[in-house]
Every structure is written in structure tokens, then in C-alpha cells.
Amino acid sequence: MVMLEHSPNPLILITEMHRVLKPNGVLELTTDNAQYYRWSVLGKFGIRHEDYHSDHYMIFFPKNVVRLFRLAGFKVENMELIRARRKLDFVIKLFVKIGILRRESLYYRFKVIGRKIKISQRQGVAE
């Protein structure tokens, strides 16, 4: 398992994983969710991700990690949100229900699973 938020250059990291992974190998990556309410909402009130995790370079939105996987040559098999129960969940659920927050705000982390695919080189056209 890889924790992407600890990498100073995530695309280079994922590209290198693609390079060393055997054909049809699978990479599972788990990272913090930038949409989680503690970082996206409470950050406006001074509660910041950096204050809790000073060793993290950045946090990601799920769609950005899926994009990084595809840029590195992976076929994305699955993306799932991972829940961490918190005391404010009932308030966040209410905000989601009335449309103030997105459903993804409830999930602390997410996991992306990608399969390495063989990239065939294009054959030159003989003249």
C-alpha cells in the first residue's frame, strides 16, 4: 500500500510504480481525501490538514488521483471512499441531505486500485 500524500512529486512516484510493476500487476493506493469536512469545511475556521499531518506534502481529490493513475499508464479498476466515524458525522449527514455539502465530505480517505496495462508501441507504416 502506498500513501501518496508523503510524496513531493506524485506523478513521478506513480509513473515509477507503473514501470516496475509486472504486466497485469495491481497497485492499491490509499490517501487522504481533500473533500473530507475536516479539511474542506473546518479549514475555513482555522483547522488545517497541515496542523495534523506536517509530514504530508499535499492532499488530493479522488478525481485528481484517478487522473494521475491514467497519466502514468494504469487502467483504473476501482475507487472507493473510506469512512472514519467522527462525532460530527450527524451534522455533516444533515448538511449533505440538505445540499450544503457533498457526500464525499463524510469520507476521511479514499483508495484507488489500478492495473498495469501493456502499452503497445505503434508500428511505423512502411512506404
C-alpha positions in Angstrom: 0.0 0.0 0.0 1.2 3.5 -0.9 0.4 6.7 0.9 0.6 9.3 -1.8 0.5 12.4 0.4 4.0 11.7 1.6 5.5 12.1 -1.9 6.8 15.5 -3.1 6.1 14.6 -6.7 3.2 12.2 -7.0 3.2 11.7 -10.8 6.8 10.7 -10.8 6.1 8.2 -8.0 3.1 6.6 -9.7 5.0 6.5 -13.1 7.9 4.7 -11.4 5.4 2.2 -9.8 4.0 1.6 -13.2 7.5 1.0 -14.6 8.5 -1.6 -12.0 5.1 -3.3 -11.7 4.8 -6.6 -13.6 2.4 -6.6 -16.6 -1.2 -7.1 -15.3 0.1 -6.3 -11.8 -2.2 -4.3 -9.5 -1.4 -1.2 -7.4 -3.5 -0.2 -4.5 -3.1 3.4 -3.3 -4.7 5.0 -0.3 -4.5 8.7 0.6 -6.3 11.4 2.5 -9.4 12.9 0.9 -9.3 16.7 0.4 -13.1 16.8 0.3 -13.3 15.5 3.9 -15.1 18.0 6.0 -12.2 18.5 8.5 -10.1 19.8 5.7 -12.6 21.3 3.3 -15.0 23.0 5.7 -13.3 23.3 9.0 -10.2 24.7 7.3 -12.2 28.0 6.9 -12.2 28.1 10.7 -8.5 27.5 11.2 -8.5 23.7 11.5 -6.0 22.7 8.8 -4.7 19.4 7.4 -1.1 20.6 7.8 -1.6 21.1 11.6 -2.4 17.4 12.0 -0.1 16.0 9.4 3.1 18.1 9.0 4.8 15.3 7.1 2.3 15.4 4.2 3.2 17.4 1.1 -0.4 17.7 -0.2 -3.8 16.1 -0.1 -5.8 15.1 -3.1 -9.3 15.0 -4.6 -10.2 11.5 -5.8 -10.6 12.6 -9.4 -7.0 14.0 -9.3 -5.6 10.7 -8.2 -7.5 8.8 -10.9 -6.1 11.3 -13.4 -2.6 10.7 -12.1 -3.1 6.9 -12.4 -4.2 7.3 -16.0 -1.4 9.6 -16.9 1.1 7.1 -15.5 -0.4 4.3 -17.8 -2.7 2.5 -15.3 -6.2 1.3 -16.1 -8.3 2.4 -13.0 -10.2 -0.7 -11.7 -11.8 0.8 -8.6 -12.1 3.9 -6.5 -13.7 3.7 -3.1 -14.2 6.1 -0.3 -13.1 5.1 3.2 -15.2 6.2 6.2 -13.9 7.2 9.6 -16.6 7.7 12.2 -16.4 11.1 13.9 -18.6 12.9 16.4 -19.8 15.5 13.9 -21.0 12.9 11.4 -24.6 13.5 12.2 -24.2 17.2 11.4 -22.3 16.5 8.2 -25.0 14.0 7.1 -27.6 16.7 7.7 -25.6 19.2 5.6 -25.3 16.5 2.8 -29.0 15.8 2.9 -30.0 19.5 2.5 -27.3 20.0 -0.2 -24.8 22.2 1.6 -22.0 19.6 1.5 -21.2 16.8 -0.9 -21.5 13.2 0.1 -17.7 12.8 -0.2 -17.3 15.1 2.8 -18.0 12.2 5.1 -15.0 10.1 4.0 -11.6 10.6 5.5 -9.6 8.6 2.9 -10.1 7.0 -0.4 -8.5 4.1 -2.2 -7.7 3.7 -5.9 -6.9 0.4 -7.4 -5.2 0.3 -10.9 -4.0 -2.4 -13.1 -0.9 -2.0 -15.2 -1.7 -2.5 -18.8 0.7 -3.3 -21.6 1.3 -0.3 -23.8 2.0 -1.4 -27.3 4.2 0.7 -29.5 2.8 1.9 -32.8 4.2 0.2 -35.8 5.7 2.5 -38.4 4.0 2.5 -41.8 6.3 1.1 -44.5 6.4 3.2 -47.6 
